[in-house]
Amino acid sequence: MAEVRAIICSHVYKSERPVNLVVLADGEWMLLCGEDHSPDEKYEVAGINHLYERDPSLLEVRGLLDNQSAEREHPGSKWQIRPWTEG
């Protein structure tokens, strides 16, 4: 599988929180913890395959269409897929 870039929050990057929000917006993947972040929060870029290796349940939402999101309450809970609207 070809490597695809994903924007991730620092909580996911540091393995402090799991990915609970996946967004594909305008062709850009974002894998986030789903929690609030401070305005000065830094985001990182990672290869999405590394995140799949860390949490194989993310493979369940790799078929998102552009401008869709998938959100879950916690790892192991069902993903809820919706149209993505920022904010």
C-alpha positions as CSV (number, residue, x, y, z in Angstrom):
1,M,0.0,0.0,0.0
2,A,1.4,3.4,-1.0
3,E,2.2,5.8,1.9
4,V,-0.3,8.7,2.3
5,R,0.4,11.7,4.4
6,A,-1.9,12.4,7.4
7,I,-2.1,15.4,9.7
8,I,-2.3,14.3,13.3
9,C,-2.7,16.1,16.6
10,S,0.1,16.1,19.1
11,H,-1.9,13.8,21.5
12,V,-2.0,11.1,18.8
13,Y,1.6,11.8,17.7
14,K,2.8,11.3,21.3
15,S,0.5,8.3,21.8
16,E,-1.2,10.1,24.7
17,R,-4.7,9.6,23.2
18,P,-6.2,7.3,20.6
19,V,-7.5,8.4,17.2
20,N,-11.3,8.9,17.7
21,L,-11.9,11.3,14.8
22,V,-10.8,10.7,11.2
23,V,-11.5,13.3,8.5
24,L,-10.9,13.3,4.8
25,A,-11.3,16.9,3.7
26,D,-10.4,18.1,0.3
27,G,-8.2,15.1,-0.2
28,E,-6.3,15.7,3.1
29,W,-6.4,13.0,5.8
30,M,-6.6,14.2,9.5
31,L,-6.4,11.6,12.3
32,L,-7.2,13.3,15.6
33,C,-8.0,12.5,19.2
34,G,-11.4,14.3,18.9
35,E,-10.7,16.4,22.1
36,D,-10.3,20.1,22.4
37,H,-7.0,21.6,21.6
38,S,-5.4,24.9,22.6
39,P,-5.1,27.6,19.9
40,D,-1.3,27.1,19.9
41,E,-1.5,23.4,19.4
42,K,1.0,21.9,17.0
43,Y,0.0,19.4,14.5
44,E,2.3,16.8,13.0
45,V,2.5,14.9,9.7
46,A,2.9,11.2,9.6
47,G,2.5,8.3,7.1
48,I,-1.0,6.9,7.5
49,N,0.3,3.3,7.3
50,H,2.2,3.9,10.5
51,L,-1.1,4.8,12.2
52,Y,-2.8,1.7,10.7
53,E,0.0,-0.4,12.2
54,R,-0.5,1.3,15.6
55,D,-4.3,0.9,15.5
56,P,-5.6,-1.6,13.0
57,S,-9.2,-0.6,13.7
58,L,-8.5,2.6,11.7
59,L,-8.6,0.4,8.6
60,E,-12.4,0.3,9.1
61,V,-12.6,3.9,7.9
62,R,-10.0,4.0,5.2
63,G,-12.8,4.0,2.6
64,L,-14.1,7.5,3.6
65,L,-15.2,9.6,0.8
66,D,-13.9,13.1,0.4
67,N,-15.4,15.6,2.9
68,Q,-16.6,12.8,5.3
69,S,-15.7,12.2,8.9
70,A,-15.7,9.1,11.1
71,E,-16.0,9.5,14.8
72,R,-16.1,7.1,17.7
73,E,-16.4,7.5,21.5
74,H,-13.4,5.3,22.2
75,P,-11.4,2.5,20.6
76,G,-13.7,-0.5,20.1
77,S,-16.8,1.5,19.7
78,K,-18.6,1.8,16.4
79,W,-17.5,4.5,13.9
80,Q,-20.2,7.1,13.0
81,I,-19.7,8.4,9.5
82,R,-21.0,11.8,8.6
83,P,-20.5,14.6,6.1
84,W,-17.6,16.8,7.3
85,T,-18.4,20.3,8.2
86,E,-15.5,22.2,9.9
87,G,-16.3,23.7,13.2
